[in-house]
Amino acid sequence: MSELTSKTDTVVAAQAATTPDAVLATDAGPAPGKPRSLWSDAWYDLRHNWMFLLSTFLILLLLLIAAVPDLFISGSVSPRDGDLTAHYLQSPQMSHLFSAEWFGYDHQGRSIYARVLHGTRASILVGVMVTLVVSLVGGLVGLISGYFGGWVDSVVSRVTDVFFGIPFLLGAMVVLNTFAERSVPVVALALAVLGWTSIARVMRGSVITVKQADYVTAARALGAGTGRILFKHILPNAVAPVIVVATIALGGYITAEATLSFLGIGLTEAISWGQDISSGKDYLRTAQYVLFFPAAMLSVTVLAFLMFGDAVRNALDPKSR
Amino acid sequence: MSIIDKTDAVLEPEAVGFDGPLLDVRDLHVEFHTRDGVAKAVNGVNYSVEAGETLAVLGESGSGKSVTAQAIMGILDMPPGRIPRGEIMFRGQDMLKMSEEQRRRIRGRKIAMIFQDALSSLNPVLSVGYQLGEMYRVHEGLSKKAAKAKAIEMMDRVKIPAAAARVNDYPHQFSGGMRQRIMIAMALALEPELIIADEPTTALDVTVQAQVMDLLAELQREYRMGLILITHDLGVVADVADKIAVMYAGRIVERGPVHELYRNPGHPYTKGLLESIPRLDQKGQELYAIKGLPPNLTRIPSGCAFNPRCPMAQDVCRTDVPPLHPMTAPDGTELVGRASACHFWKETVNG
């Protein structure tokens, strides 16, 4: 029998030596000969998905606007300076691209285009900050309760349930009302306090599935400690659904910030689409564009993040298609 | 490096000059507390393995062979598992009395395990080179680069073609036999003194089974390791093992050197197992099967656990649990290493 073994091996070895790619050729797909992981497969899928490309383009554009809003407007126009005598509710000049009067002026004579551009930063910052905090906190809580189970899980899950039971908007109003000055981190924190539970639940479920896998037992049998098992073996296998939920939720957090600002309990310092939508609603019958442009910008931003999240989900979970 | 020094310190005092068996399992009991009651998976198992020796543990599903192995490795889920009694002596030290940290240092370094299904036992998101290298990085503190070089070397040892080119590949890119070779490489990486292989070839093609078994046997001889081979495949055992322990309902019902046990089984259960192997010279005849099913472990029959299925069962079998009798030849000479837990072992051997 050993003769047979060695023969087979030499045949295989010879094959492999002459054409190293031939062995791998059975794995049809991207870049034959290159190792393929879940992530590299997902990346291959994403690069060929128009939804991903479009949303990525939009998100990159929005990030650039958020970083340097003045880059997109000709001349130096402050979003806070209004000239009531010259520009009170002046209509949009659609032919004047990238100029202060492009989207018209609001009831205080401020350039709507400039305000829309400058409002991007607050929205994106809130969305990204909440997502980061929520993923970190929720992810860790889910990892711990899912892995250790037992009474740890019971306690953590009940705490999660308590937070989950608080109505989102009501909770945010109560928290934010205690602050007189509401900066971006304050609003982000208020949203994160109420938002981490969904991520924690997703992570917990995912970890419970993964921890029963044979490779976790195998890692333990080969001497891996708890930390290594948690972060090297379980986390990379359990994190995909969390990434999907987090990217899709990002759009939701941006909407939530706009909602709070619309209600007057959101940002106090920054320029925000929600505030502009709120003030625009008073002129809905005479000057619809005051409300339209910030609302449209908000919609496009949320859509971009939702599409991005959807594309990521499809790439990470091909079965859902 | 401090981890390694500590490991040695833990094992040194008795390890030096200790000349007993490498692993000695004594009167091991394992039970699982479930909603339906207490499932007694292992009920007083005794076996020992010397360095360089291969012990095959044979038995049906649910006979407790894998649970015993998990208890030795310390990877039993507790709760619901519990070890109410018994000792697992590794080089003269009882592992059940060690701290979790001490046991973790033994796992992988001194005792390693090979699992049944290599695909699910390898982490799908990490490359095989990374997982193999992890053994060296975690236990020996090697750098990433050195660990990868060692991983390639190890992949060569287990005869994976073009090891250097494939070290960054992921488990799903390998065939079943190659994956099992990688598992073997991981288990052997630190040259442990004892390897437990839990049905290492069950998930493989018959042709690949032989290759993997040969490889395992070859490497075992080379490193002079003890090997516990858990299987239900009598064919696999015959070539590789030195001695056999047959398990039924959590107890060892018969043990002995391979060839003698095959030639002349001393327990009706072993006899039944051997007779249920399909044979070419009995083509066309009905294949023998042991009647009935293995017992429910929450309600093990009184007396000999095998009595409801045993063709030789008498009244005494339903009341008295047979001890593991040392066996003797008809002329009274001792059969070295052979024992049978049957009241009627004499009749079984001679009839």
Contacts between the chains, C-beta under 8 A, distances in Angstrom:
chain1	res1	chain2	res2	distance
A	1	B	210	4.9
A	1	B	211	8.0
A	1	B	214	5.9
A	1	B	239	7.7
A	2	B	214	5.0
A	2	B	218	7.6
A	4	B	210	7.3
A	4	B	211	7.7
A	5	B	210	7.1
A	5	B	211	4.4
A	5	B	214	5.3
A	5	B	215	7.3
A	8	B	211	6.8
A	9	B	159	5.1
A	9	B	161	7.0
A	9	B	211	8.0
A	12	B	161	4.7
A	13	B	161	4.3
A	13	B	162	7.4
A	15	B	161	7.5
A	16	B	161	4.1
A	16	B	162	3.9
A	16	B	165	7.5
A	17	B	161	7.8
A	17	B	162	7.0
A	20	B	162	5.8
A	20	B	165	5.1
A	23	B	161	7.3
A	23	B	162	6.8
A	23	B	166	7.8
A	24	B	169	7.7
A	24	B	173	6.9
A	27	B	173	5.6
A	35	B	127	6.0
A	35	B	168	4.4
A	35	B	169	4.6
A	35	B	170	5.8
A	35	B	173	6.9
A	36	B	170	6.2
A	36	B	173	6.7
A	37	B	125	6.1
A	37	B	127	7.2
A	37	B	170	5.3
A	38	B	124	6.7
A	38	B	125	5.4
A	39	B	125	7.4
A	213	B	120	6.3
A	214	B	115	6.0
A	214	B	117	6.0
A	214	B	120	4.0
A	214	B	121	4.5
A	215	B	120	6.4
A	215	B	121	5.3
A	215	B	122	5.7
A	215	B	123	4.5
A	215	B	124	7.5
A	217	B	75	5.8
A	217	B	115	7.4
A	217	B	121	7.6
A	218	B	113	7.5
A	218	B	115	5.5
A	218	B	121	4.1
A	218	B	122	7.4
A	218	B	183	7.5
A	218	B	186	7.9
A	219	B	123	7.2
A	220	B	75	5.1
A	220	B	107	7.2
A	221	B	73	5.1
A	221	B	75	5.2
A	221	B	107	6.0
A	221	B	108	7.4
A	221	B	112	7.2
A	221	B	113	4.2
A	221	B	115	7.6
A	222	B	107	6.4
A	222	B	108	4.0
A	222	B	112	6.1
A	222	B	113	7.3
A	222	B	135	6.4
A	222	B	186	6.1
A	222	B	187	7.1
A	223	B	104	5.8
A	223	B	105	7.0
A	223	B	106	7.7
A	223	B	107	4.0
A	223	B	108	2.9
A	223	B	109	6.2
A	223	B	135	7.9
A	223	B	138	6.7
A	223	B	139	6.2
A	224	B	108	7.8
A	224	B	134	7.6
A	224	B	138	6.6
A	225	B	104	6.0
A	225	B	138	8.0
A	228	B	138	6.6
A	232	B	126	7.5
A	232	B	134	7.6
A	233	B	123	5.5
A	233	B	126	7.8
A	236	B	123	7.8
A	236	B	125	4.5
A	236	B	126	7.2
A	237	B	123	7.0
A	237	B	124	6.9
A	237	B	125	5.6
